Amino acid sequence: MALAKVKRHFQITIPQNLRDQFNLAEGDYVEIEKRESELVIRPVKMVHPDQEYFYSKEWQQGEAAADQDLKKGDTLGPFENLKEALNALKTAKT
């Protein structure tokens, strides 16, 4: 268990090992909840609603698959024009 001291303006410092473990950086938000006689601090990642899709499990799986394709060189293009790109898409493996 880590020990933190309440300082001026009621601020506390989260120990480095916990900041690293929870990937906390300056400016991040935490949620503080009272549970019986305890305070529970939970990291909260703020995501704009227009970008929520990017953090979904399905989207991240697609991103990982795309990264693997790039590593293997399994890509199409670049293309000189739209017609060339469309022809490549029509004949591409799925």
MARZA-382462 format. One record per residue: residue in three letters; z, y, x of N, C-alpha, C in turn. Coordinates in Angstrom, 1 decimal. Example, Ala and Ser with C-alpha at 12.3 -4.5 7.8 and 13.67 -1.06 7.14 Angstrom:
<rs>
+-----+--------+--------+--------+--------+--------+--------+--------+--------+--------+
| res |     nZ |     nY |     nX |    caZ |    caY |    caX |     cZ |     cY |     cX |
+-----+--------+--------+--------+--------+--------+--------+--------+--------+--------+
| ALA |    7.8 |   -5.7 |   13.2 |    7.8 |   -4.5 |   12.3 |    7.8 |   -3.3 |   13.2 |
| SER |    7.1 |   -2.2 |   12.8 |    7.1 |   -1.1 |   13.7 |    7.9 |    0.0 |   12.9 |
+-----+--------+--------+--------+--------+--------+--------+--------+--------+--------+
</rs>
This chain:
<rs>
+-----+--------+--------+--------+--------+--------+--------+--------+--------+--------+
| res |     nZ |     nY |     nX |    caZ |    caY |    caX |     cZ |     cY |     cX |
+-----+--------+--------+--------+--------+--------+--------+--------+--------+--------+
| MET |    0.0 |   -1.2 |    0.9 |    0.0 |    0.0 |    0.0 |    0.0 |    1.2 |    0.9 |
| ALA |   -0.8 |    2.2 |    0.5 |   -0.9 |    3.5 |    1.3 |    0.1 |    4.5 |    0.7 |
| LEU |    0.6 |    5.3 |    1.6 |    1.6 |    6.3 |    1.1 |    0.9 |    7.7 |    1.3 |
| ALA |    1.0 |    8.6 |    0.3 |    0.4 |    9.9 |    0.4 |    1.5 |   10.9 |   -0.1 |
| LYS |    1.5 |   12.1 |    0.6 |    2.5 |   13.1 |    0.3 |    1.9 |   14.2 |   -0.6 |
| VAL |    2.6 |   14.6 |   -1.6 |    2.2 |   15.7 |   -2.5 |    2.4 |   17.0 |   -1.7 |
| LYS |    1.3 |   17.7 |   -1.5 |    1.4 |   18.9 |   -0.7 |    1.3 |   20.2 |   -1.6 |
| ARG |    1.1 |   21.3 |   -1.0 |    1.0 |   22.6 |   -1.7 |   -0.1 |   22.5 |   -2.7 |
| HIS |    0.1 |   23.1 |   -3.9 |   -0.8 |   23.1 |   -5.0 |   -1.0 |   21.7 |   -5.5 |
| PHE |    0.0 |   20.8 |   -5.3 |    0.0 |   19.4 |   -5.8 |   -1.2 |   18.6 |   -5.4 |
| GLN |   -1.7 |   18.8 |   -4.2 |   -2.8 |   18.1 |   -3.6 |   -2.3 |   16.9 |   -2.8 |
| ILE |   -3.1 |   15.8 |   -2.9 |   -2.8 |   14.6 |   -2.1 |   -4.1 |   14.3 |   -1.3 |
| THR |   -3.9 |   13.6 |   -0.2 |   -5.0 |   13.1 |    0.6 |   -5.1 |   11.6 |    0.5 |
| ILE |   -6.3 |   11.2 |    0.1 |   -6.6 |    9.7 |   -0.1 |   -6.8 |    9.2 |    1.4 |
| PRO |   -6.1 |    8.2 |    1.8 |   -6.2 |    7.6 |    3.1 |   -7.6 |    7.2 |    3.5 |
| GLN |   -8.0 |    7.4 |    4.7 |   -9.4 |    7.1 |    5.2 |   -9.9 |    5.7 |    4.8 |
| ASN |   -9.0 |    4.7 |    5.0 |   -9.5 |    3.3 |    4.7 |   -9.8 |    3.1 |    3.3 |
| LEU |   -9.1 |    3.8 |    2.4 |   -9.4 |    3.7 |    0.9 |  -10.7 |    4.6 |    0.6 |
| ARG |  -10.8 |    5.7 |    1.3 |  -12.1 |    6.5 |    1.1 |  -13.3 |    5.7 |    1.5 |
| ASP |  -13.2 |    5.0 |    2.6 |  -14.3 |    4.2 |    3.1 |  -14.6 |    3.0 |    2.1 |
| GLN |  -13.5 |    2.4 |    1.7 |  -13.6 |    1.2 |    0.8 |  -14.3 |    1.6 |   -0.5 |
| PHE |  -14.0 |    2.7 |   -1.0 |  -14.5 |    3.2 |   -2.3 |  -15.6 |    4.1 |   -2.2 |
| ASN |  -16.1 |    4.3 |   -1.0 |  -17.3 |    5.2 |   -0.7 |  -17.0 |    6.6 |   -1.3 |
| LEU |  -15.9 |    7.2 |   -1.1 |  -15.5 |    8.5 |   -1.6 |  -15.9 |    9.6 |   -0.6 |
| ALA |  -16.4 |   10.6 |   -1.1 |  -16.8 |   11.8 |   -0.2 |  -16.2 |   13.1 |   -0.8 |
| GLU |  -16.2 |   14.1 |    0.0 |  -15.7 |   15.4 |   -0.5 |  -16.6 |   15.8 |   -1.6 |
| GLY |  -16.0 |   16.3 |   -2.7 |  -16.7 |   16.7 |   -3.9 |  -16.9 |   15.7 |   -4.9 |
| ASP |  -16.5 |   14.4 |   -4.6 |  -16.6 |   13.3 |   -5.6 |  -15.4 |   13.5 |   -6.6 |
| TYR |  -15.6 |   12.9 |   -7.8 |  -14.6 |   13.0 |   -8.8 |  -13.7 |   11.7 |   -8.9 |
| VAL |  -12.5 |   11.8 |   -9.2 |  -11.6 |   10.7 |   -9.5 |  -11.0 |   10.9 |  -10.9 |
| GLU |  -10.7 |    9.8 |  -11.6 |  -10.0 |    9.9 |  -12.9 |   -8.6 |    9.5 |  -12.6 |
| ILE |   -7.7 |   10.2 |  -13.2 |   -6.3 |    9.9 |  -13.0 |   -5.7 |    9.6 |  -14.4 |
| GLU |   -5.1 |    8.4 |  -14.5 |   -4.6 |    7.9 |  -15.7 |   -3.1 |    7.5 |  -15.6 |
| LYS |   -2.3 |    7.8 |  -16.6 |   -0.9 |    7.4 |  -16.6 |   -0.8 |    6.0 |  -17.3 |
| ARG |   -0.2 |    5.1 |  -16.5 |    0.0 |    3.7 |  -17.1 |    1.5 |    3.4 |  -16.9 |
| GLU |    2.2 |    3.5 |  -18.0 |    3.6 |    3.3 |  -18.0 |    4.3 |    4.3 |  -17.0 |
| SER |    4.8 |    3.8 |  -15.9 |    5.5 |    4.7 |  -15.0 |    4.6 |    4.9 |  -13.7 |
| GLU |    3.3 |    4.6 |  -13.8 |    2.4 |    4.8 |  -12.7 |    1.3 |    5.7 |  -12.9 |
| LEU |    0.7 |    6.3 |  -11.8 |   -0.5 |    7.0 |  -11.9 |   -1.6 |    6.2 |  -11.3 |
| VAL |   -2.7 |    6.0 |  -12.0 |   -3.8 |    5.2 |  -11.5 |   -5.0 |    6.1 |  -11.2 |
| ILE |   -5.5 |    6.1 |  -10.0 |   -6.6 |    6.9 |   -9.6 |   -7.8 |    6.0 |   -9.5 |
| ARG |   -8.9 |    6.4 |  -10.2 |  -10.1 |    5.6 |  -10.2 |  -11.3 |    6.5 |   -9.9 |
| PRO |  -12.2 |    6.1 |   -8.9 |  -13.4 |    6.9 |   -8.6 |  -14.3 |    6.9 |   -9.8 |
| VAL |  -14.9 |    8.1 |  -10.0 |  -15.9 |    8.2 |  -11.1 |  -17.1 |    8.8 |  -10.5 |
| LYS |  -18.3 |    8.2 |  -10.7 |  -19.5 |    8.7 |  -10.2 |  -20.2 |    9.5 |  -11.3 |
| MET |  -20.5 |   10.7 |  -11.1 |  -21.1 |   11.5 |  -12.1 |  -22.6 |   11.4 |  -12.0 |
| VAL |  -23.3 |   11.0 |  -13.0 |  -24.7 |   10.8 |  -13.1 |  -25.3 |   11.6 |  -14.2 |
| HIS |  -26.3 |   12.4 |  -13.9 |  -27.0 |   13.2 |  -15.0 |  -27.6 |   12.2 |  -16.0 |
| PRO |  -27.5 |   12.4 |  -17.3 |  -28.0 |   11.5 |  -18.3 |  -29.5 |   11.2 |  -18.1 |
| ASP |  -30.3 |   12.1 |  -17.6 |  -31.7 |   11.9 |  -17.3 |  -31.9 |   10.9 |  -16.2 |
| GLN |  -30.9 |   10.6 |  -15.4 |  -31.0 |    9.7 |  -14.3 |  -30.3 |    8.4 |  -14.4 |
| GLU |  -29.6 |    8.2 |  -15.6 |  -28.8 |    6.9 |  -15.8 |  -29.7 |    5.7 |  -15.6 |
| TYR |  -30.9 |    5.7 |  -16.1 |  -31.8 |    4.5 |  -16.0 |  -31.9 |    4.0 |  -14.6 |
| PHE |  -31.9 |    4.9 |  -13.6 |  -32.0 |    4.5 |  -12.2 |  -30.9 |    3.6 |  -11.7 |
| TYR |  -29.7 |    3.7 |  -12.3 |  -28.5 |    3.0 |  -11.9 |  -28.3 |    1.7 |  -12.7 |
| SER |  -29.2 |    1.4 |  -13.6 |  -29.1 |    0.2 |  -14.4 |  -29.4 |   -1.0 |  -13.5 |
| LYS |  -28.8 |   -2.2 |  -13.9 |  -29.0 |   -3.4 |  -13.1 |  -30.5 |   -3.7 |  -13.0 |
| GLU |  -31.2 |   -3.6 |  -14.1 |  -32.6 |   -4.0 |  -14.2 |  -33.4 |   -3.1 |  -13.3 |
| TRP |  -33.1 |   -1.8 |  -13.3 |  -33.9 |   -0.9 |  -12.4 |  -33.7 |   -1.2 |  -11.0 |
| GLN |  -32.4 |   -1.4 |  -10.6 |  -32.0 |   -1.7 |   -9.2 |  -32.6 |   -3.0 |   -8.7 |
| GLN |  -32.7 |   -4.0 |   -9.6 |  -33.4 |   -5.3 |   -9.2 |  -34.9 |   -5.0 |   -9.0 |
| GLY |  -35.5 |   -4.2 |   -9.8 |  -36.9 |   -3.8 |   -9.6 |  -37.1 |   -3.0 |   -8.3 |
| GLU |  -36.2 |   -2.2 |   -8.0 |  -36.2 |   -1.4 |   -6.7 |  -36.1 |   -2.4 |   -5.5 |
| ALA |  -35.2 |   -3.3 |   -5.6 |  -35.0 |   -4.3 |   -4.5 |  -36.3 |   -5.1 |   -4.3 |
| ALA |  -36.9 |   -5.5 |   -5.4 |  -38.2 |   -6.3 |   -5.4 |  -39.3 |   -5.5 |   -4.7 |
| ALA |  -39.3 |   -4.2 |   -5.1 |  -40.4 |   -3.3 |   -4.5 |  -40.1 |   -3.1 |   -3.0 |
| ASP |  -38.9 |   -3.0 |   -2.6 |  -38.5 |   -2.9 |   -1.2 |  -39.0 |   -4.1 |   -0.4 |
| GLN |  -38.8 |   -5.3 |   -1.0 |  -39.2 |   -6.5 |   -0.4 |  -40.7 |   -6.6 |   -0.2 |
| ASP |  -41.5 |   -6.1 |   -1.3 |  -42.9 |   -6.1 |   -1.2 |  -43.4 |   -5.2 |   -0.1 |
| LEU |  -42.7 |   -4.0 |    0.0 |  -43.1 |   -3.1 |    1.1 |  -42.9 |   -3.7 |    2.5 |
| LYS |  -41.7 |   -4.4 |    2.6 |  -41.4 |   -5.0 |    3.9 |  -42.5 |   -6.1 |    4.3 |
| LYS |  -43.0 |   -6.8 |    3.3 |  -44.0 |   -7.9 |    3.5 |  -45.4 |   -7.3 |    3.6 |
| GLY |  -45.5 |   -6.0 |    3.3 |  -46.9 |   -5.4 |    3.3 |  -47.7 |   -5.7 |    2.1 |
| ASP |  -47.0 |   -6.2 |    1.1 |  -47.7 |   -6.6 |   -0.2 |  -47.9 |   -5.4 |   -1.1 |
| THR |  -48.8 |   -4.5 |   -0.7 |  -49.1 |   -3.3 |   -1.4 |  -50.6 |   -3.0 |   -1.6 |
| LEU |  -50.9 |   -2.1 |   -2.4 |  -52.3 |   -1.7 |   -2.6 |  -52.4 |   -0.2 |   -2.2 |
| GLY |  -53.6 |    0.2 |   -1.8 |  -53.8 |    1.6 |   -1.4 |  -53.6 |    1.9 |    0.0 |
| PRO |  -53.8 |    3.1 |    0.4 |  -54.1 |    4.3 |   -0.4 |  -55.6 |    4.2 |   -0.9 |
| PHE |  -55.9 |    5.0 |   -1.9 |  -57.2 |    5.0 |   -2.5 |  -57.9 |    6.4 |   -2.3 |
| GLU |  -59.2 |    6.4 |   -2.2 |  -59.9 |    7.6 |   -2.1 |  -60.1 |    8.3 |   -3.4 |
| ASN |  -60.1 |    7.6 |   -4.5 |  -60.3 |    8.2 |   -5.8 |  -59.7 |    7.3 |   -6.9 |
| LEU |  -59.7 |    7.8 |   -8.1 |  -59.1 |    7.1 |   -9.3 |  -59.8 |    5.8 |   -9.6 |
| LYS |  -61.1 |    5.8 |   -9.5 |  -61.9 |    4.6 |   -9.8 |  -61.5 |    3.5 |   -8.9 |
| GLU |  -61.4 |    3.8 |   -7.6 |  -61.0 |    2.8 |   -6.6 |  -59.6 |    2.2 |   -6.9 |
| ALA |  -58.7 |    3.0 |   -7.3 |  -57.3 |    2.6 |   -7.7 |  -57.4 |    1.7 |   -8.9 |
| LEU |  -58.1 |    2.1 |   -9.9 |  -58.2 |    1.3 |  -11.2 |  -58.8 |   -0.1 |  -10.9 |
| ASN |  -59.8 |   -0.1 |  -10.1 |  -60.4 |   -1.4 |   -9.7 |  -59.5 |   -2.3 |   -9.0 |
| ALA |  -58.7 |   -1.7 |   -8.1 |  -57.7 |   -2.5 |   -7.4 |  -56.6 |   -3.1 |   -8.3 |
| LEU |  -56.2 |   -2.3 |   -9.3 |  -55.2 |   -2.7 |  -10.3 |  -55.7 |   -3.9 |  -11.1 |
| LYS |  -57.0 |   -3.8 |  -11.5 |  -57.6 |   -4.8 |  -12.4 |  -57.7 |   -6.2 |  -11.6 |
| THR |  -57.9 |   -6.1 |  -10.4 |  -58.0 |   -7.4 |   -9.6 |  -56.8 |   -7.8 |   -8.8 |
| ALA |  -55.7 |   -7.1 |   -9.0 |  -54.5 |   -7.4 |   -8.2 |  -53.8 |   -8.6 |   -8.8 |
| LYS |  -53.1 |   -9.4 |   -8.0 |  -52.3 |  -10.5 |   -8.5 |  -51.1 |  -10.0 |   -9.2 |
| THR |  -50.6 |  -10.8 |  -10.1 |  -49.4 |  -10.4 |  -10.9 |  -48.3 |  -11.3 |  -10.6 |
+-----+--------+--------+--------+--------+--------+--------+--------+--------+--------+
</rs>
